[in-house]
Amino acid sequence: MALGKAIFDFSADEHRAELVPLLEDIVSRLEAPRPELLSIVRAHPRRDGGFFSKAQLVQGFRRFAGAYGWTDKESLFLSLVRMKPIRTLSGVAPVTVLTKPFPCPGQCIFCPNDVRMPKSYLANEPGAQRAGQYRFDPYLQTLNRLRAMHTIGHSVDKVELIVLGGTWSFYPEAYQIWFIKRCFDAMNTFHPEIGDPAAGGWMELPAYSDLESGDPARTYNEVVTAYLRSQLGGRTTHREESADWAQLEEAHRANEGALARCVGLVLETRPDHIDEAEVTRLRRLGATKVQIGVQSMSDEVLLLNKRGHNVDATRRAFALIRQAGFKIHAHWMPNLYGSSPAADVEDYVRLFEDPAIRPDELKIYPCSLIESAELMGHYRRGEWRPYSSAELVELLADCMERTPPYCRLTRIIRDIPGTDIVEGNKLTNLREEVERALERRGTRSRDIRAREVRGSEVDPEAVRLERVSYETAIGRELFLQFVDGTDRLIGFLRLSLPSAPVFLEEIAGSAMIREVHVYGALAGFGERDGGKRQHRGYGRRLVEEAAAIAVEAGYADLAVVSAIGTRAYYRGLGFKDDLLYQHLALEARC
């Protein structure tokens, strides 16, 4: 859930007499090794007998830093006090929002059917709870998350906006444009001193929270469609859930100088809803990454699970998405009906052996049995069973061992509350168990997430640049990575050198930078803190190396699938704006 109203409404001024001595005590020890924050806080109790929370300490520091000369200590203070520091250690502040419940083109038997949520999501999932609280209003969802993250000590200068929900490509175009525009409106209006995002009221959107399926013979689509039409005068979208491209482009331009800039936009869809027009639309919306459900590399398993497409559809979708320069974030599901642990390992290997697939990022979602899913019937008839915890841990260890260094395993478990799972994995620390299994084998994962340097110190003298080269269905891919002597990852760049024809005329004949990422605690725009890797020039050096490689390969143009909030950065490196991409002319370098 979002941070409670009590935290947002906390007044530092009302507690000044108690807070200032506590904050002075913390600031005086910031330079000491490993200061014990808890013991300091307990030495300064509140007058009501309680203790100040970390969020309250952050608010107090920000309120009084200027008056007491602590401003230059902010970075050290926040690194000590910040809640959930891992959220921004990858260099960006992730903000996840959900689209509203809407009919879905899929009929997957493993998919839950919670009509209060977009298809495949459950009302008790943390992100879904936040979305439902704001009736899936994109503006309120986004602004609330920015405010909450700022309140607990995170910088939100660089935002990765992640849009989840049903099949994005199945929503009306006007709704898509409106949804993204309103997310950008929230980033554009965000200010650290902003009040309650909902204080001014919200659109009269359906609440959904009391919606129940009722008749079990009615499908998710039937129930949701009937409810939407009953609430919206026979329509499935509110009259105000609409915007045009000119309005979105205006919001995009405003975001280039906003306090919260979008440095990545992630949209989620299905392989069978990807074509040239859809890929172009995704790019026009500002997307830089596409989440796409592979689920299985077996046509037989896809058919048994009523997925609605085959593996060839996935290959075609990946080719189009890769041509456009998007990062590809695939979803894969072990323990599907018709599979087995041994078959799943073979299936996982095919993800990376097949040049048409080879995703950049991957979520592994072991199949869990949910009461509302059609899979319940197969379970009751004894036709399907969930893997045991031991089977699942060993299977995932096999998978992690086989993950190439250019792929990031974002998740190996879906955040479904145990109360919603009839049968299946309920271990919340599954990744830790898998990592322990790898340790017992004397091995480890070399995927990106396992190697990220995050907040650790790095010896610049030990950093070296490496190339990982592999083929895809459209050409050669180079993963350029800065690593230290222990293979910890400091930063990377994905460079595509297409050899096959590209359907987008603007980038025909261009080499393509698909991603640049430097790890470490998020550094704000314009900051020049010497301790922050994002400003030690690694990103610039990676781009320069990519340009040199492109010249050597015979390309006259280097394009980048830049986010709205990174356009200024690439302009500073010599890139020029075009319709959908930014370009660097390479002729003069030949």
MIKEBA-363961 format. One line per 5 residues: number of its first residue (from 1); for each residue x, y, z of C-alpha. Coordinates in steps of 0.5 Angstrom, whole numbers. Example, Ala and Ser with C-alpha at 12.3 -4.5 7.8 and 13.67 -1.06 7.14 Angstrom:
! residues 2
1	25/-9/16  27/-2/14;
This chain:
! residues 590
1	0/0/0  2/7/-1  5/11/5  0/12/11  -3/19/11;
6	0/20/18  7/20/15  5/25/9  1/29/15  7/29/20;
11	9/37/21  17/37/23  16/44/26  11/42/31  17/37/33;
16	23/42/32  25/42/40  25/34/40  28/33/32  34/38/32;
21	38/35/38  37/28/35  38/30/28  45/34/30  47/28/34;
26	46/24/27  50/29/23  55/29/28  57/22/27  56/21/19;
31	63/21/18  64/16/23  65/8/21  58/5/21  54/9/26;
36	48/6/29  42/10/27  37/6/32  41/7/38  42/14/36;
41	34/15/35  33/11/42  37/16/45  32/22/43  25/19/44;
46	19/23/43  15/27/48  9/22/47  14/16/49  15/14/42;
51	21/14/37  21/18/30  21/14/24  26/14/18  21/18/14;
56	20/23/19  28/24/20  28/25/13  23/31/13  26/34/19;
61	33/34/16  30/37/9  26/42/14  32/44/18  38/43/14;
66	39/50/11  38/53/18  43/49/22  48/49/16  47/41/14;
71	46/42/7  53/39/5  51/33/9  45/31/5  48/25/1;
76	51/22/7  45/23/11  40/20/6  45/14/5  44/13/12;
81	37/14/14  34/12/7  28/7/7  29/1/3  35/4/-1;
86	35/-2/-6  30/1/-10  34/6/-13  41/3/-13  40/1/-20;
91	41/8/-22  33/10/-23  27/11/-19  22/5/-21  15/8/-21;
96	10/2/-23  2/4/-25  -3/0/-27  -8/0/-33  -16/-1/-31;
101	-20/-7/-31  -21/-8/-39  -23/-14/-43  -17/-19/-45  -16/-22/-52;
106	-13/-28/-48  -16/-35/-45  -10/-37/-41  -12/-43/-36  -7/-41/-31;
111	-9/-33/-31  -13/-31/-25  -20/-28/-26  -20/-22/-21  -25/-18/-24;
116	-23/-12/-19  -16/-12/-23  -14/-12/-30  -13/-19/-33  -8/-23/-29;
121	-7/-19/-23  -10/-20/-16  -13/-14/-11  -8/-16/-6  -2/-15/-9;
126	2/-9/-7  2/-5/-13  -5/-7/-15  -7/-5/-8  -4/2/-9;
131	-7/2/-16  -14/1/-14  -14/6/-8  -13/11/-14  -19/8/-18;
136	-13/7/-23  -12/14/-25  -5/15/-28  -4/22/-25  -6/20/-18;
141	-2/13/-18  4/17/-21  4/23/-17  3/19/-10  9/14/-12;
146	13/20/-13  11/23/-7  12/17/-3  19/15/-5  21/23/-4;
151	18/22/3  23/16/5  29/19/2  30/17/-5  31/22/-11;
156	26/22/-16  30/26/-21  30/20/-26  24/16/-26  23/9/-30;
161	16/9/-31  13/2/-31  6/1/-34  3/-6/-32  -4/-9/-33;
166	-8/-12/-38  -6/-13/-45  -3/-6/-47  -4/-7/-54  -12/-8/-53;
171	-14/-2/-50  -16/4/-55  -11/8/-58  -14/14/-55  -14/11/-48;
176	-7/9/-49  -5/16/-50  -9/19/-45  -6/14/-40  1/16/-42;
181	0/23/-42  -3/23/-35  3/20/-32  7/25/-35  3/31/-33;
186	4/28/-26  12/28/-27  12/35/-30  8/38/-24  11/34/-18;
191	15/38/-13  18/36/-6  13/41/-3  7/38/-6  1/36/-2;
196	-4/30/-2  -5/28/-9  -12/27/-8  -14/33/-5  -17/36/-11;
201	-21/30/-12  -21/26/-18  -24/24/-24  -31/20/-23  -28/13/-25;
206	-31/7/-23  -29/4/-16  -28/-3/-18  -27/-5/-11  -34/-8/-10;
211	-34/-11/-16  -35/-19/-16  -36/-24/-21  -42/-27/-18  -45/-32/-24;
216	-39/-37/-25  -41/-38/-32  -40/-31/-34  -33/-30/-36  -28/-24/-34;
221	-29/-20/-40  -37/-21/-40  -37/-18/-32  -32/-13/-34  -35/-10/-40;
226	-42/-10/-37  -40/-6/-31  -36/-1/-35  -42/0/-39  -46/1/-33;
231	-42/6/-30  -40/10/-36  -46/10/-40  -46/5/-45  -38/6/-46;
236	-32/2/-44  -28/8/-43  -30/15/-39  -31/21/-44  -25/24/-41;
241	-20/18/-42  -18/21/-48  -12/25/-51  -9/26/-58  -2/26/-60;
246	-1/33/-60  -3/33/-53  2/28/-51  8/31/-55  7/37/-51;
251	7/33/-44  14/30/-47  17/37/-48  15/39/-41  18/33/-38;
256	25/35/-41  26/40/-36  22/37/-30  24/35/-23  22/28/-25;
261	24/26/-31  22/20/-35  29/16/-37  25/10/-39  18/8/-41;
266	16/0/-40  10/-2/-43  7/-9/-43  4/-13/-49  3/-20/-52;
271	7/-23/-58  0/-24/-62  -1/-16/-61  5/-14/-64  6/-12/-72;
276	9/-6/-75  4/-1/-73  4/-3/-66  11/-2/-65  11/5/-68;
281	6/7/-64  9/4/-58  15/8/-60  11/15/-61  8/14/-54;
286	16/14/-51  17/7/-50  24/5/-49  23/-2/-46  17/-8/-48;
291	15/-13/-43  12/-19/-47  10/-26/-45  13/-31/-48  11/-36/-42;
296	14/-42/-46  18/-44/-52  14/-51/-53  8/-50/-58  5/-56/-55;
301	5/-53/-48  2/-46/-51  -3/-50/-54  -5/-54/-47  -5/-47/-43;
306	-9/-44/-49  -4/-38/-49  -7/-36/-56  -1/-36/-60  5/-40/-62;
311	13/-40/-61  13/-37/-69  9/-31/-66  14/-30/-61  20/-30/-66;
316	16/-25/-70  14/-20/-65  22/-20/-62  24/-19/-69  20/-13/-70;
321	21/-10/-63  29/-11/-64  29/-7/-70  26/-1/-67  31/-1/-62;
326	27/-3/-55  30/-7/-50  26/-14/-49  24/-16/-42  21/-23/-43;
331	16/-27/-38  17/-34/-38  13/-39/-34  16/-46/-31  11/-51/-28;
336	6/-50/-34  0/-55/-35  4/-60/-40  11/-59/-37  16/-62/-32;
341	22/-60/-29  27/-63/-34  23/-60/-40  23/-53/-37  30/-53/-36;
346	31/-55/-44  25/-50/-45  29/-45/-41  36/-46/-45  32/-45/-52;
351	31/-38/-50  38/-36/-51  40/-42/-56  35/-39/-61  38/-33/-64;
356	30/-30/-65  29/-30/-58  35/-28/-53  32/-23/-49  35/-17/-45;
361	31/-18/-39  27/-24/-36  22/-25/-31  21/-32/-29  14/-33/-26;
366	13/-40/-23  6/-42/-24  2/-42/-18  -5/-44/-17  -11/-39/-16;
371	-18/-41/-14  -21/-37/-20  -16/-40/-26  -19/-45/-30  -12/-49/-28;
376	-16/-51/-22  -20/-56/-26  -14/-60/-28  -11/-60/-21  -18/-63/-18;
381	-18/-68/-24  -10/-70/-22  -8/-67/-29  -3/-62/-26  1/-61/-20;
386	5/-56/-17  13/-57/-16  15/-58/-9  19/-53/-6  26/-57/-7;
391	24/-58/-14  23/-51/-16  29/-49/-12  33/-54/-16  30/-52/-23;
396	31/-45/-22  38/-46/-20  39/-50/-27  36/-44/-30  40/-38/-27;
401	47/-42/-28  45/-42/-36  43/-35/-36  48/-31/-40  52/-25/-38;
406	48/-20/-42  41/-22/-39  38/-19/-33  34/-24/-28  29/-18/-26;
411	25/-23/-22  24/-31/-21  18/-30/-17  11/-26/-18  9/-22/-12;
416	3/-26/-10  0/-26/-3  0/-33/0  -7/-32/2  -9/-32/-6;
421	-5/-38/-7  -8/-45/-7  -2/-49/-9  5/-47/-11  11/-43/-8;
426	9/-39/-2  17/-38/-1  18/-30/-1  25/-31/0  26/-36/-6;
431	31/-32/-10  36/-33/-3  34/-40/-3  36/-41/-10  43/-37/-9;
436	44/-42/-3  43/-48/-8  48/-45/-13  53/-44/-7  53/-51/-5;
441	54/-53/-12  60/-48/-12  58/-44/-18  54/-37/-18  49/-33/-23;
446	53/-29/-28  46/-25/-30  46/-17/-29  43/-17/-23  47/-22/-19;
451	53/-18/-22  51/-10/-21  56/-6/-16  50/-2/-13  52/2/-7;
456	59/-2/-6  66/2/-8  70/1/-14  77/2/-15  77/6/-22;
461	84/3/-23  81/-4/-23  75/-3/-28  76/-5/-35  71/-5/-41;
466	69/-12/-44  65/-14/-50  60/-20/-51  58/-21/-58  52/-25/-60;
471	47/-26/-66  40/-25/-66  35/-25/-72  36/-18/-75  44/-18/-74;
476	50/-18/-69  49/-15/-62  54/-13/-57  54/-12/-50  59/-7/-48;
481	60/-8/-40  65/-4/-35  67/-9/-30  72/-9/-24  77/-15/-22;
486	71/-19/-19  67/-19/-25  62/-14/-21  58/-10/-27  59/-2/-26;
491	55/0/-33  54/-3/-40  51/-1/-47  47/-5/-52  49/-4/-59;
496	45/-7/-65  48/-8/-71  43/-10/-76  44/-14/-82  37/-15/-84;
501	32/-10/-87  29/-5/-82  22/-3/-83  22/4/-80  25/8/-85;
506	28/13/-80  33/8/-78  34/4/-84  42/3/-84  43/6/-77;
511	47/2/-72  43/3/-65  44/4/-58  38/0/-55  41/2/-47;
516	46/5/-43  46/4/-36  51/6/-30  50/3/-23  50/6/-17;
521	46/10/-12  41/15/-16  45/21/-18  41/27/-19  41/31/-26;
526	47/36/-25  50/33/-19  57/32/-20  59/28/-13  65/25/-14;
531	63/19/-11  57/17/-16  59/13/-21  54/16/-26  58/22/-26;
536	65/19/-27  64/19/-35  62/11/-36  56/13/-40  60/18/-45;
541	66/13/-45  61/7/-47  57/11/-52  64/13/-55  66/6/-56;
546	59/4/-59  61/10/-64  67/7/-66  65/0/-67  59/3/-71;
551	64/6/-76  69/0/-76  63/-4/-78  61/1/-84  55/5/-81;
556	54/12/-82  49/13/-77  48/12/-70  41/12/-67  39/12/-60;
561	32/9/-57  32/15/-52  27/16/-47  24/23/-46  28/25/-40;
566	35/23/-43  34/27/-50  38/33/-47  44/28/-45  44/25/-52;
571	44/32/-55  50/34/-50  54/28/-54  52/31/-61  46/27/-62;
576	40/31/-66  33/30/-66  29/26/-71  22/24/-71  22/18/-66;
581	30/17/-65  36/21/-64  42/21/-69  49/22/-69  52/22/-76;
586	59/18/-76  61/20/-83  66/25/-80  69/20/-76  70/15/-81;
